[in-house]
Amino acid sequence: MAYIVLAILFGGPLLLFLKTQHAFSGFNLVKFSKALNRAAYLYLAICFMCAFLIAYLETYVYLDNKGTLYTDMLMDAATTYLELCFIIILPLIILLMFIRLFFGKKLVKAPAQPEPQKKRTS
């Protein structure tokens, strides 16, 4: 159940911003990078909520031995979400930022049209 919550928390914002960038009609790295950067703001807000949830559960639930299956699932989902954000999403955003910084002009330009071949004269 915790993995379903994680899939929704990661997939929802990214799919939303991929749709607003029209990345499904013509997918490229620039559109994906822009969508991921915009989704990162939501990921950051969710990270703060998960951190406060972990602090609350640790302080008021687990110290008083009131933990249940539901609180265990919430704690597992929140800690896994934070781990995945810092291990996968943050380095991916940094990597895409460097790719766009060094190769941005080449990624945005349309591919050049091939030159017409000249007729041979013998």
Beta strands, then each sheet from edge to edge (+ up, - down):
end
